[in-house]
Amino acid sequence: MWTTRKIITYIMGVVGIALIVRGLIGGFWPLSVQLIAGVLLLTLAVLRWRYIT
């Protein structure tokens, strides 16, 4: 079960980074939905990684 949680956390981090990159392609301003979702997803992944392991 721990392995599944770690894999899901890795996937969340990768998708978060991909969304941040996608959001920054058009420029930082105006903020895009992809950028905001990526930051939130990456934050959640970091918090899960920190408190799961």
C-alpha positions in Angstrom: 0.0 0.0 0.0 2.9 2.4 0.7 4.3 1.7 -2.7 1.0 2.6 -4.4 0.8 5.9 -2.4 4.4 6.7 -3.4 3.7 6.0 -7.1 0.6 8.2 -7.0 2.6 11.0 -5.3 5.3 10.8 -8.0 2.6 10.9 -10.7 1.0 13.9 -9.1 4.4 15.7 -9.0 5.2 15.0 -12.6 1.7 16.1 -13.8 2.1 19.2 -11.6 5.4 20.1 -13.2 4.0 19.5 -16.7 1.1 21.8 -16.0 3.3 24.5 -14.6 5.5 24.3 -17.8 2.4 24.3 -20.0 1.1 27.4 -18.1 4.3 29.3 -18.4 4.7 28.7 -22.2 2.3 31.5 -22.9 3.9 33.8 -20.4 3.5 34.3 -16.7 0.7 36.9 -16.9 -2.2 36.5 -17.1 -2.3 33.5 -14.8 -3.7 30.4 -16.6 -5.7 27.6 -15.1 -2.9 25.2 -16.0 -0.4 27.2 -14.0 -2.7 27.4 -10.9 -3.6 23.7 -11.1 0.0 22.7 -11.5 1.2 24.7 -8.5 -1.6 23.3 -6.4 -0.9 19.7 -7.6 2.8 20.0 -7.0 2.2 21.5 -3.5 -0.1 18.6 -2.7 2.5 16.1 -4.0 5.2 17.6 -1.9 3.1 17.6 1.2 2.0 14.0 0.6 5.6 12.9 0.1 6.8 14.7 3.2 4.2 13.2 5.5 3.9 9.7 3.9 7.6 8.8 4.1 
